[in-house]
Amino acid sequence: MTPTDPNHSQQDKPAYHPGSLRDVFTPRDGYRVTPVLLMLNIAVFAVMVLSGVNIMSPTGEDLVRWGANFTTMTRAGEPWRLLTACFLHIGVIHLAVNMMSLRYLGMQIEPLVGSWRFLVAYLATGLTGSLGSLWWHTIAVSAGASGAIFGIEGVLLALVMTNLFNDEARKALLKSTLSVVGINLLIGISIGADNAAHIGGLLGGVACGMTFYPGIRAELGWPVPQWMTARWFAIGLPVVIVLVTALLVF
């Protein structure tokens, strides 16, 4: 046993340590949506594996059965695949890489934009990513959260180009964000990943970031037209972006 200071209450100790599993999966102020998304993606994969899907390399048939974005079926009356595909992964390595990226981005960007905006961005850019894949490929099976992850990077990219940051921080963030996006796209090319989904998510994220900017300005006390600060604006415009993109693709 380790001796303790009798004047130090045990309740003053943190409930979790930064970087621990409990820290990763515990919702808290500024970090409410990210852990839920992490758990949802992992839970879907776990259920797939328990049902008999190969943990390392699921077959195309398995992925389609679980809701992957299969161009032929998506276009033939099953558009819900555009969303369900964002929560499926093609093996445990694919899942691990995406969840580490989501955790890292969530820690940085969810506190910046707010939890409800982060959720809107994840869902909207996941859909624009799936639509990008659908537009580019004639016949393909795609799945994964990477479209939404690129979308979150796109949100940051849009906000970095505004006056929310001073010049020094803007230059540093712009350089690092563009580097991460560029490296990930190059990796995608080298391993044959679905870069159409990545670019679709990224563009959707830039659009969402521009939509969120007025509301974030208002929360900082800066003057903004009142109608641009309404929640319906920050939610409705991404929905319109998704719908217009879908009409163009379909």
Solvent accessible surface area in square Angstrom, and as a share of the most:
residue,aa,sasa,rsa
1,M,245,1.09
2,T,114,0.66
3,P,124,0.78
4,T,80,0.47
5,D,81,0.42
6,P,128,0.80
7,N,141,0.73
8,H,80,0.36
9,S,53,0.34
10,Q,103,0.46
11,Q,169,0.75
12,D,97,0.50
13,K,102,0.43
14,P,90,0.57
15,A,66,0.51
16,Y,57,0.22
17,H,123,0.55
18,P,123,0.78
19,G,59,0.56
20,S,37,0.24
21,L,139,0.69
22,R,149,0.54
23,D,6,0.03
24,V,25,0.14
25,F,60,0.25
26,T,37,0.22
27,P,61,0.38
28,R,65,0.24
29,D,119,0.62
30,G,27,0.26
31,Y,8,0.03
32,R,116,0.42
33,V,19,0.11
34,T,0,0.00
35,P,0,0.00
36,V,76,0.44
37,L,7,0.03
38,L,3,0.02
39,M,81,0.36
40,L,80,0.40
41,N,0,0.00
42,I,64,0.32
43,A,50,0.39
44,V,34,0.20
45,F,10,0.04
46,A,44,0.34
47,V,79,0.45
48,M,0,0.00
49,V,43,0.25
50,L,152,0.76
51,S,71,0.46
52,G,67,0.65
53,V,5,0.03
54,N,82,0.42
55,I,83,0.42
56,M,105,0.47
57,S,74,0.48
58,P,9,0.06
59,T,69,0.40
60,G,35,0.34
61,E,125,0.56
62,D,20,0.11
63,L,7,0.03
64,V,22,0.13
65,R,157,0.57
66,W,77,0.27
67,G,1,0.01
68,A,0,0.00
69,N,1,0.01
70,F,46,0.19
71,T,1,0.01
72,T,72,0.42
73,M,61,0.27
74,T,0,0.00
75,R,108,0.39
76,A,80,0.62
77,G,60,0.57
78,E,47,0.21
79,P,69,0.43
80,W,130,0.46
81,R,11,0.04
82,L,11,0.06
83,L,69,0.35
84,T,48,0.28
85,A,4,0.03
86,C,6,0.04
87,F,26,0.11
88,L,5,0.02
89,H,1,0.01
90,I,73,0.37
91,G,1,0.01
92,V,48,0.27
93,I,112,0.57
94,H,50,0.22
95,L,14,0.07
96,A,45,0.35
97,V,81,0.46
98,N,10,0.05
99,M,14,0.06
100,M,129,0.57
101,S,40,0.26
102,L,0,0.00
103,R,32,0.12
104,Y,135,0.51
105,L,11,0.05
106,G,0,0.00
107,M,94,0.42
108,Q,77,0.34
109,I,2,0.01
110,E,0,0.00
111,P,76,0.48
112,L,60,0.30
113,V,3,0.02
114,G,23,0.22
115,S,26,0.17
116,W,62,0.22
117,R,10,0.04
118,F,1,0.00
119,L,68,0.34
120,V,24,0.14
121,A,1,0.01
122,Y,1,0.00
123,L,63,0.31
124,A,9,0.07
125,T,0,0.00
126,G,2,0.01
127,L,39,0.19
128,T,9,0.05
129,G,1,0.01
130,S,11,0.07
131,L,0,0.00
132,G,14,0.13
133,S,2,0.01
134,L,0,0.00
135,W,164,0.58
136,W,165,0.58
137,H,56,0.25
138,T,122,0.71
139,I,125,0.63
140,A,24,0.19
141,V,54,0.31
142,S,16,0.10
143,A,18,0.14
144,G,11,0.10
145,A,0,0.00
146,S,19,0.12
147,G,6,0.06
148,A,1,0.01
149,I,8,0.04
150,F,9,0.04
151,G,0,0.00
152,I,1,0.00
153,E,8,0.03
154,G,0,0.00
155,V,1,0.00
156,L,16,0.08
157,L,19,0.09
158,A,4,0.03
159,L,0,0.00
160,V,0,0.00
161,M,112,0.50
162,T,29,0.17
163,N,83,0.42
164,L,31,0.15
165,F,39,0.16
166,N,105,0.54
167,D,91,0.47
168,E,145,0.65
169,A,35,0.27
170,R,54,0.20
171,K,146,0.62
172,A,62,0.48
173,L,47,0.23
174,L,53,0.26
175,K,153,0.65
176,S,56,0.36
177,T,7,0.04
178,L,92,0.46
179,S,52,0.33
180,V,65,0.37
181,V,9,0.05
182,G,29,0.28
183,I,99,0.50
184,N,49,0.25
185,L,39,0.19
186,L,120,0.60
187,I,86,0.44
188,G,1,0.01
189,I,123,0.62
190,S,88,0.57
191,I,127,0.65
192,G,67,0.64
193,A,38,0.30
194,D,31,0.16
195,N,25,0.13
196,A,18,0.14
197,A,14,0.11
198,H,14,0.06
199,I,81,0.41
200,G,12,0.12
201,G,0,0.00
202,L,22,0.11
203,L,116,0.58
204,G,5,0.05
205,G,0,0.00
206,V,32,0.19
207,A,27,0.21
208,C,2,0.01
209,G,0,0.00
210,M,129,0.58
211,T,6,0.03
212,F,0,0.00
213,Y,46,0.17
214,P,8,0.05
215,G,8,0.07
216,I,9,0.04
217,R,42,0.15
218,A,36,0.28
219,E,120,0.54
220,L,101,0.50
221,G,64,0.62
222,W,86,0.30
223,P,117,0.74
224,V,31,0.18
225,P,73,0.46
226,Q,158,0.70
227,W,143,0.50
228,M,49,0.22
229,T,50,0.29
230,A,27,0.21
231,R,140,0.51
232,W,163,0.57
233,F,25,0.10
234,A,8,0.06
235,I,65,0.33
236,G,27,0.26
237,L,68,0.34
238,P,1,0.01
239,V,76,0.43
240,V,76,0.44
241,I,44,0.22
242,V,17,0.10
243,L,104,0.52
244,V,74,0.43
245,T,38,0.22
246,A,21,0.16
247,L,142,0.71
248,L,145,0.72
249,V,17,0.10
250,F,104,0.43
